Amino acid sequence: MNDRSVWSAEEIIRVTGGRWHIEPSLGSVYTRVTFPVRYVQERAVLLHVVGRGWPTKSIDGSGQHRSNIDELILRFGSVPGLLIVTSEVPTTKTDLPVLVVESTYESLFAMAEHRRASFSGRIVAITGTAGKSSTKDFLGALLDIKGPTYASVGNWNTVEGIAFNLANLSSEDEFAVIEVSGGAILGMRGRSAVEMVRHHDAIITSIGVNLTSRTPTAESVAAVKSKLFSALPDDGRAYRPFEIQCHEILDAAADGRQLTIIGQPNAGAIAINLLRSGVASSLISISCGSKSDEADVSVVGSGQLSNLSLAAQCASDFGLPFSDLVEGISHLKMARRKMESHTTTIEQMRVSFLDDSHNATLVSFRSALDHVQMNKHCVSRIVIIVGKIVHIDGMENTVYDTLAEEIWRLSPFSVVLFDNGLERLADALRCYGLNAVESSDPVHVVSLVRSSLVDNTLIFLKGSHRGTRIRELSQVIRDRLWPLQ
């Protein structure tokens, strides 16, 4: 997150409706608003996650562990210039500025609305079943070449995460790229992302099976995500890939706005084509009209290259020169655990580790497995570790039967199914003659993987991180299997 955003003490008191406070020094300024404590820094505003309103997910993600105000003061009292906003009156004596409000939860949204109302830059909202965070990262990096750009932190895309990001918008930013979940579009706890973000342009990366009780079909998923298109202003731009499910629903929602379909021949459009694929990198061509160039990038997989194309087209439409676009693309890297590749040597054996433990849907699984398939001739052995796919209640048979077939096509040496909820996938793999080993112990998984290694082995890990332990496994592999450089 950038530190250009500045809140004045008086502004915070007015916006949050403070009813009692230890007076912040006159002229105090704060450069960040946060409730996750990992983002606490000098001159930050820390919202105390306490009282009604805060959902369990935000409480767990905050790192505050239901701390009371006195515990927060003891924990962060030495941070220079920190302001704590709370609904509890402290008993601990402190020189730390403390602002007491009726509700810190409502204060978060008040600060978000205040900053959004005063923001004069252009906002791009991004959603999709898979690819939201990657596209956001790519577009944020490219637009930052054109002008100061704020991009959502991590994948904080619920209404609370969106408010967190909006509260940190800066008047100096020319662009903002905000990641939005389908649930936030549909509405959470009386708030809708569409009403909060009020975006100028929108990107929908993919539509697939990532279902909840409110979106039980791909068509219902598309109907929700298409609201980003239908909420666009008349001069707004809508972007989607050519190959996407339920495109009729998306296109109807974009009616009357400028719709750009990536991957469809179009004069003056940015075209990104794969020239050569490697496990950890891709050689791509980038062209626009008569201009063309090549770049070796650490972006791999058809899904990620589609995300890159969406971001590149949007950045180009915003005026990023072609030469700057190519230069920016050449420096892009995948975020941690999103098709992140490492190569090392273990006991004189060359081993590659493709870590995609950020998210898992059937859409993203297919893209990742296609990448492995494209590069299977480069490796001697493939070891696949699969974690649970979430939000497929009632469709486990269809999803895991399809996934089993995709895995079988790779002819892997071994398949390890990690943790619970994968019985259907295990049965389906056995039907294809693959004897998958099930384990809920990360150390045991590492032992299984180590016993499978030969020179030039590819280890591929993928699963949904929400509500599962797949990231724990990723870390254990990193810590125990070998020291990744």
C-alpha positions as CSV (number, residue, x, y, z in Angstrom):
1,M,0.0,0.0,0.0
2,N,1.3,3.4,-0.8
3,D,1.9,6.0,2.0
4,R,0.7,9.1,0.0
5,S,-2.8,8.9,1.6
6,V,-2.9,11.4,4.5
7,W,-5.7,11.8,7.0
8,S,-5.8,14.7,9.4
9,A,-6.6,14.1,13.1
10,E,-9.5,16.6,12.8
11,E,-10.8,14.8,9.7
12,I,-10.8,11.4,11.4
13,I,-12.7,12.8,14.4
14,R,-15.3,14.4,12.2
15,V,-15.8,11.4,9.9
16,T,-15.9,8.7,12.5
17,G,-18.0,10.7,15.0
18,G,-15.7,10.3,18.0
19,R,-17.4,10.9,21.3
20,W,-14.3,10.9,23.6
21,H,-10.7,11.0,22.8
22,I,-7.2,11.7,24.1
23,E,-6.6,14.8,22.0
24,P,-4.3,14.1,19.0
25,S,-1.7,16.8,18.7
26,L,-2.8,19.6,16.4
27,G,-1.8,19.0,12.8
28,S,-1.3,15.3,13.2
29,V,-1.5,13.3,10.0
30,Y,-1.9,9.6,9.4
31,T,-0.8,7.8,6.3
32,R,-2.7,4.5,6.6
33,V,-6.0,3.1,7.8
34,T,-6.0,-0.5,8.9
35,F,-7.6,-3.1,11.0
36,P,-5.3,-6.0,10.1
37,V,-2.5,-5.4,12.6
38,R,0.1,-6.6,10.1
39,Y,-0.3,-3.3,8.4
40,V,0.4,-1.2,11.5
41,Q,3.2,1.3,10.9
42,E,4.2,4.8,11.9
43,R,1.4,7.3,11.5
44,A,-1.3,4.7,11.0
45,V,-4.9,4.6,12.2
46,L,-5.6,1.2,13.8
47,L,-9.3,0.3,14.0
48,H,-10.0,-1.9,17.1
49,V,-12.0,-4.9,15.9
50,V,-14.5,-4.9,18.7
51,G,-18.3,-4.6,19.1
52,R,-21.2,-5.4,16.9
53,G,-20.8,-5.6,13.1
54,W,-17.5,-7.2,12.7
55,P,-17.9,-10.6,10.9
56,T,-15.9,-13.6,12.0
57,K,-13.8,-13.5,8.9
58,S,-12.6,-10.0,9.6
59,I,-12.0,-10.7,13.2
60,D,-9.9,-13.7,12.3
61,G,-8.1,-11.8,9.6
62,S,-7.4,-8.8,11.8
63,G,-4.8,-10.6,14.0
64,Q,-6.3,-8.8,17.0
65,H,-7.8,-12.0,18.5
66,R,-10.5,-10.0,20.3
67,S,-7.9,-7.9,22.1
68,N,-9.3,-5.3,24.4
69,I,-8.1,-1.7,24.2
70,D,-5.6,-1.9,27.0
71,E,-4.0,-4.9,25.3
72,L,-3.7,-2.9,22.1
73,I,-2.1,0.0,23.9
74,L,0.4,-2.3,25.5
75,R,1.1,-4.0,22.2
76,F,1.5,-1.0,20.0
77,G,2.1,1.9,22.4
78,S,5.6,2.4,21.1
79,V,4.6,2.9,17.5
80,P,5.3,6.5,16.6
81,G,2.3,8.5,15.6
82,L,-0.2,5.6,15.9
83,L,-3.9,6.5,16.5
84,I,-6.2,3.8,17.8
85,V,-9.9,4.1,17.1
86,T,-12.0,2.0,19.5
87,S,-15.4,1.7,21.1
88,E,-13.8,0.9,24.5
89,V,-12.6,3.5,27.0
90,P,-9.0,2.5,28.1
91,T,-8.0,2.2,31.7
92,T,-4.3,2.1,30.8
93,K,-2.6,5.5,31.0
94,T,-0.9,6.3,27.7
95,D,0.4,9.2,25.6
96,L,-0.9,7.3,22.6
97,P,-3.9,9.1,20.9
98,V,-7.0,7.1,21.4
99,L,-10.3,8.0,19.7
100,V,-13.5,6.4,21.1
101,V,-16.4,6.0,18.8
102,E,-19.8,4.3,18.9
103,S,-18.8,1.6,16.4
104,T,-15.4,1.0,14.8
105,Y,-17.1,-1.1,12.2
106,E,-19.2,1.8,11.1
107,S,-16.2,4.1,11.3
108,L,-14.4,1.9,8.7
109,F,-17.3,2.5,6.2
110,A,-17.5,6.2,7.1
111,M,-13.8,6.6,6.3
112,A,-14.2,4.6,3.1
113,E,-17.1,6.7,1.9
114,H,-15.4,9.9,2.7
115,R,-12.3,9.0,0.7
116,R,-14.3,7.6,-2.2
117,A,-16.4,10.8,-2.4
118,S,-13.3,12.9,-2.6
119,F,-11.4,10.7,-5.0
120,S,-11.1,12.2,-8.5
121,G,-9.1,9.5,-10.2
122,R,-10.5,6.7,-12.4
123,I,-11.5,3.4,-10.7
124,V,-11.4,0.0,-12.3
125,A,-13.3,-2.8,-10.6
126,I,-12.3,-6.4,-11.1
127,T,-14.2,-9.6,-10.5
128,G,-14.3,-13.2,-11.7
129,T,-14.5,-16.8,-10.5
130,A,-10.7,-17.0,-10.9
131,G,-8.0,-14.5,-11.8
132,K,-9.2,-11.4,-9.8
133,S,-6.1,-10.9,-7.8
134,S,-3.6,-11.6,-10.6
135,T,-5.4,-9.2,-13.0
136,K,-5.5,-6.6,-10.3
137,D,-1.8,-7.0,-9.6
138,F,-0.9,-6.8,-13.3
139,L,-3.1,-3.8,-14.0
140,G,-2.0,-2.0,-10.9
141,A,1.7,-2.4,-11.8
142,L,1.1,-1.3,-15.4
143,L,-1.1,1.7,-14.6
144,D,1.5,2.9,-12.0
145,I,3.8,3.5,-15.0
146,K,1.3,5.9,-16.4
147,G,0.5,7.6,-13.2
148,P,0.2,7.1,-9.4
149,T,-2.1,4.1,-8.9
150,Y,-3.7,2.4,-5.8
151,A,-4.3,-1.3,-6.1
152,S,-6.3,-3.4,-3.6
153,V,-4.1,-5.1,-0.9
154,G,-3.9,-8.8,-1.2
155,N,-7.3,-10.3,-2.0
156,W,-9.3,-8.3,0.4
157,N,-12.4,-8.2,-1.7
158,T,-15.3,-8.5,0.8
159,V,-17.2,-5.4,1.7
160,E,-14.9,-4.9,4.7
161,G,-11.8,-5.4,2.5
162,I,-13.2,-3.0,-0.1
163,A,-13.8,-0.4,2.6
164,F,-10.3,-1.0,3.9
165,N,-9.0,-0.2,0.4
166,L,-11.2,2.7,-0.3
167,A,-10.3,4.3,3.0
168,N,-6.7,4.3,1.8
169,L,-7.2,6.0,-1.5
170,S,-5.0,9.0,-2.0
171,S,-5.9,12.3,-3.7
172,E,-2.5,12.0,-5.5
173,D,-3.6,8.8,-7.2
174,E,-4.8,9.0,-10.8
175,F,-6.1,5.4,-10.9
176,A,-7.4,2.9,-8.4
177,V,-7.8,-0.9,-9.1
178,I,-10.3,-2.5,-6.7
179,E,-10.8,-6.2,-6.5
180,V,-14.4,-7.2,-5.8
181,S,-15.9,-10.6,-4.8
182,G,-19.2,-11.9,-6.1
183,G,-20.6,-11.9,-2.6
184,A,-19.7,-8.2,-2.2
185,I,-21.5,-7.4,-5.4
186,L,-24.6,-9.3,-4.3
187,G,-24.4,-7.6,-1.0
188,M,-23.0,-8.4,2.5
189,R,-24.4,-7.1,5.8
190,G,-26.5,-4.5,4.1
191,R,-23.8,-3.1,1.9
192,S,-23.0,-3.6,-1.8
193,A,-19.7,-3.2,-3.6
194,V,-21.3,-1.6,-6.5
195,E,-22.7,1.2,-4.3
196,M,-19.4,1.5,-2.4
197,V,-16.9,1.5,-5.3
198,R,-18.8,3.5,-7.9
199,H,-16.3,2.3,-10.6
200,H,-15.7,3.8,-14.0
201,D,-14.5,0.7,-15.7
202,A,-14.8,-3.1,-15.1
203,I,-13.0,-6.3,-15.9
204,I,-14.6,-9.8,-15.5
205,T,-11.9,-12.4,-15.7
206,S,-13.8,-15.7,-15.8
207,I,-17.1,-17.4,-14.9
208,G,-17.1,-20.9,-13.5
209,V,-18.2,-23.3,-10.8
210,N,-17.5,-21.5,-7.6
211,L,-20.9,-21.7,-6.1
212,T,-22.8,-20.6,-2.9
213,S,-26.4,-21.1,-1.9
214,R,-27.1,-17.7,-3.5
215,T,-25.4,-18.6,-6.8
216,P,-26.2,-22.3,-7.4
217,T,-25.3,-22.3,-11.1
218,A,-22.8,-20.8,-13.5
219,E,-25.6,-18.6,-14.9
220,S,-26.4,-17.2,-11.5
221,V,-22.7,-16.5,-10.9
222,A,-22.6,-14.6,-14.2
223,A,-25.8,-12.7,-13.4
224,V,-24.2,-11.5,-10.2
225,K,-20.7,-10.6,-11.6
226,S,-22.3,-8.9,-14.6
227,K,-23.6,-6.2,-12.3
228,L,-20.2,-4.6,-12.5
229,F,-20.9,-4.1,-16.2
230,S,-24.5,-2.9,-15.8
231,A,-23.5,-0.4,-13.1
232,L,-20.9,1.3,-15.4
233,P,-21.4,4.9,-16.5
234,D,-22.3,5.5,-20.1
235,D,-18.6,6.2,-20.9
236,G,-17.4,3.2,-18.9
237,R,-15.3,0.4,-20.4
238,A,-16.1,-3.3,-19.9
239,Y,-13.5,-6.0,-20.5
240,R,-13.9,-9.8,-20.7
241,P,-11.9,-12.7,-22.3
242,F,-13.2,-14.2,-25.5
243,E,-13.5,-17.7,-24.0
244,I,-15.7,-17.3,-21.0
245,Q,-18.9,-19.1,-19.9
246,C,-22.2,-17.3,-20.0
247,H,-20.8,-14.5,-22.2
248,E,-24.4,-13.6,-23.3
249,I,-25.3,-12.5,-19.8
250,L,-22.2,-10.4,-19.5
251,D,-22.6,-8.8,-22.9
252,A,-26.2,-7.9,-22.2
253,A,-25.2,-6.2,-19.0
254,A,-22.5,-4.2,-20.9
255,D,-25.0,-3.0,-23.5
256,G,-24.5,0.7,-24.3
257,R,-21.0,0.8,-23.0
258,Q,-17.7,0.1,-24.7
259,L,-17.1,-3.6,-24.5
260,T,-13.7,-5.0,-25.3
261,I,-13.4,-8.8,-25.8
262,I,-9.8,-10.0,-25.3
263,G,-8.6,-12.7,-27.6
264,Q,-10.8,-11.6,-30.5
265,P,-9.1,-10.0,-33.5
266,N,-9.6,-6.3,-33.4
267,A,-7.8,-3.5,-35.1
268,G,-5.8,-1.5,-32.6
269,A,-6.2,-4.0,-29.8
270,I,-3.4,-5.4,-27.7
271,A,-2.6,-9.1,-28.7
272,I,-0.5,-11.3,-26.4
273,N,0.5,-14.7,-27.9
274,L,2.5,-17.5,-26.3
275,L,5.7,-18.2,-28.3
276,R,7.4,-20.7,-26.0
277,S,6.3,-22.1,-22.7
278,G,8.5,-23.1,-19.8
279,V,7.7,-24.4,-16.3
280,A,8.7,-21.1,-14.7
281,S,8.5,-18.6,-17.6
282,S,6.8,-17.8,-20.9
283,L,8.2,-16.1,-24.1
284,I,5.3,-14.0,-25.4
285,S,4.7,-11.7,-28.3
286,I,3.0,-8.4,-27.6
287,S,1.5,-6.5,-30.6
288,C,-0.8,-3.6,-31.3
289,G,-1.4,-2.6,-34.9
290,S,2.0,-2.4,-36.7
291,K,3.9,-2.5,-33.4
292,S,5.3,-5.7,-32.1
293,D,7.8,-6.9,-29.5
294,E,8.7,-10.0,-27.5
295,A,9.2,-10.4,-23.7
296,D,10.3,-13.3,-21.5
297,V,8.0,-13.1,-18.5
298,S,7.6,-15.1,-15.3
299,V,3.9,-15.4,-16.0
300,V,2.8,-18.9,-16.8
301,G,-0.4,-20.7,-17.7
302,S,-3.2,-19.9,-20.1
303,G,-5.4,-18.4,-17.4
304,Q,-2.7,-16.0,-16.2
305,L,-1.8,-15.0,-19.7
306,S,-5.4,-14.2,-20.3
307,N,-5.4,-12.1,-17.1
308,L,-2.3,-10.3,-18.4
309,S,-4.0,-9.6,-21.7
310,L,-7.0,-8.0,-19.9
311,A,-4.7,-5.8,-17.8
312,A,-2.6,-4.9,-20.8
313,Q,-5.6,-3.8,-22.9
314,C,-7.0,-1.7,-20.1
315,A,-3.7,0.0,-19.4
316,S,-3.3,0.7,-23.1
317,D,-6.8,2.2,-23.3
318,F,-5.8,4.5,-20.5
319,G,-2.9,5.9,-22.5
320,L,0.1,3.8,-21.5
321,P,2.5,3.9,-24.5
322,F,3.3,0.6,-26.2
323,S,7.0,0.8,-25.4
324,D,6.2,1.4,-21.7
325,L,3.6,-1.4,-21.8
326,V,6.2,-3.9,-23.1
327,E,8.7,-2.8,-20.5
328,G,6.2,-3.1,-17.7
329,I,5.1,-6.5,-18.8
330,S,8.7,-7.8,-18.9
331,H,9.1,-7.0,-15.2
332,L,5.9,-8.5,-13.9
333,K,6.0,-11.5,-11.6
334,M,3.4,-13.7,-10.1
335,A,2.4,-13.0,-6.5
336,R,3.4,-15.5,-3.8
337,R,1.6,-18.8,-4.1
338,K,-0.1,-17.9,-7.4
339,M,1.6,-20.1,-10.0
340,E,4.8,-19.3,-8.2
341,S,7.7,-21.4,-9.5
342,H,10.9,-22.4,-7.7
343,T,13.7,-24.6,-8.9
344,T,16.5,-26.1,-6.8
345,T,18.7,-29.2,-6.4
346,I,18.0,-31.8,-3.7
347,E,20.6,-34.5,-3.3
348,Q,21.9,-33.8,-6.8
349,M,18.4,-34.0,-8.3
350,R,17.0,-31.0,-10.1
351,V,13.5,-30.3,-8.7
352,S,10.9,-27.7,-9.7
353,F,8.1,-26.7,-7.4
354,L,5.0,-25.0,-8.9
355,D,3.0,-23.5,-6.0
356,D,-0.5,-22.5,-6.8
357,S,-2.0,-22.7,-3.3
358,H,-3.8,-19.3,-3.4
359,N,-7.1,-20.4,-4.9
360,A,-8.7,-23.3,-6.7
361,T,-11.7,-23.5,-8.9
362,L,-12.3,-25.9,-11.8
363,V,-11.5,-23.0,-14.1
364,S,-8.1,-22.2,-12.5
365,F,-7.3,-25.9,-12.1
366,R,-7.8,-26.5,-15.8
367,S,-5.5,-23.6,-16.7
368,A,-2.8,-24.8,-14.3
369,L,-3.0,-28.4,-15.5
370,D,-2.9,-27.2,-19.1
371,H,0.4,-25.5,-18.3
372,V,1.8,-28.6,-16.7
373,Q,0.6,-30.6,-19.7
374,M,2.4,-28.2,-22.1
375,N,5.6,-28.7,-20.2
376,K,5.5,-32.4,-19.3
377,H,8.0,-33.2,-22.0
378,C,10.6,-31.0,-20.1
379,V,10.4,-33.1,-16.9
380,S,11.1,-36.7,-16.0
381,R,8.3,-37.1,-13.4
382,I,5.3,-35.2,-12.2
383,V,4.0,-35.3,-8.6
384,I,0.7,-33.7,-8.0
385,I,-0.6,-32.5,-4.6
386,V,-4.3,-31.6,-4.6
387,G,-6.2,-29.7,-1.9
388,K,-10.0,-29.2,-1.6
389,I,-12.0,-27.0,-3.9
390,V,-14.4,-24.9,-1.9
391,H,-17.9,-23.5,-2.8
392,I,-19.0,-26.5,-4.9
393,D,-21.6,-27.9,-2.5
394,G,-23.9,-30.2,-4.4
395,M,-21.6,-30.4,-7.4
396,E,-18.7,-32.4,-6.0
397,N,-19.3,-35.4,-8.2
398,T,-19.3,-33.3,-11.4
399,V,-16.3,-31.1,-10.4
400,Y,-14.1,-33.9,-9.1
401,D,-14.9,-36.3,-11.9
402,T,-13.9,-33.7,-14.4
403,L,-10.7,-32.9,-12.4
404,A,-9.8,-36.6,-12.1
405,E,-9.9,-36.8,-15.9
406,E,-7.7,-33.7,-16.3
407,I,-5.2,-35.1,-13.8
408,W,-5.2,-38.5,-15.5
409,R,-4.2,-36.9,-18.9
410,L,-1.0,-35.8,-17.3
411,S,0.1,-39.4,-16.4
412,P,1.5,-38.3,-13.1
413,F,3.9,-40.5,-11.2
414,S,2.0,-39.9,-8.0
415,V,-1.0,-38.0,-6.6
416,V,-1.4,-36.9,-3.0
417,L,-4.7,-35.7,-1.8
418,F,-4.2,-33.4,1.2
419,D,-6.6,-33.0,4.1
420,N,-10.4,-33.8,4.2
421,G,-13.2,-33.6,1.7
422,L,-11.5,-35.3,-1.3
423,E,-13.1,-38.8,-1.1
424,R,-14.9,-38.3,-4.3
425,L,-11.8,-37.3,-6.1
426,A,-9.9,-40.3,-4.7
427,D,-12.6,-42.6,-6.0
428,A,-12.7,-41.0,-9.5
429,L,-8.9,-41.2,-9.8
430,R,-9.0,-44.9,-9.0
431,C,-11.4,-45.4,-11.8
432,Y,-8.6,-44.1,-14.1
433,G,-6.1,-46.4,-12.5
434,L,-4.4,-43.7,-10.4
435,N,-3.8,-44.7,-6.8
436,A,-4.0,-41.4,-5.0
437,V,-2.6,-41.3,-1.4
438,E,-4.7,-39.4,1.1
439,S,-3.0,-37.6,4.0
440,S,-3.9,-34.8,6.4
441,D,-0.4,-34.6,7.9
442,P,1.8,-32.0,6.1
443,V,5.0,-33.7,7.3
444,H,3.7,-37.0,5.9
445,V,3.0,-35.4,2.6
446,V,6.6,-34.1,2.4
447,S,7.8,-37.6,3.1
448,L,5.7,-39.0,0.3
449,V,6.9,-36.4,-2.1
450,R,10.6,-36.9,-1.1
451,S,10.3,-40.6,-1.8
452,S,9.0,-39.9,-5.3
453,L,11.8,-37.6,-6.4
454,V,14.1,-38.4,-9.3
455,D,16.2,-36.0,-11.3
456,N,14.1,-33.3,-13.0
457,T,10.9,-33.9,-11.0
458,L,8.0,-31.3,-11.1
459,I,6.0,-31.0,-7.9
460,F,2.7,-29.2,-8.5
461,L,0.6,-28.0,-5.5
462,K,-2.9,-26.6,-5.9
463,G,-5.9,-26.1,-3.6
464,S,-8.3,-23.5,-2.2
465,H,-6.8,-21.7,0.8
466,R,-10.0,-20.4,2.3
467,G,-11.2,-22.8,5.0
468,T,-8.4,-25.3,4.3
469,R,-4.8,-26.0,5.3
470,I,-3.3,-25.8,1.9
471,R,-1.1,-22.8,2.7
472,E,0.2,-24.6,5.8
473,L,1.2,-27.5,3.6
474,S,2.9,-25.0,1.1
475,Q,4.9,-23.6,4.0
476,V,5.9,-27.0,5.3
477,I,7.1,-28.0,1.8
478,R,9.2,-24.8,1.7
479,D,10.6,-25.3,5.2
480,R,11.2,-29.1,5.2
481,L,11.6,-30.3,1.6
482,W,14.4,-27.9,0.8
483,P,15.6,-24.4,1.4
484,L,14.0,-22.5,-1.4
485,Q,16.3,-19.7,-2.7
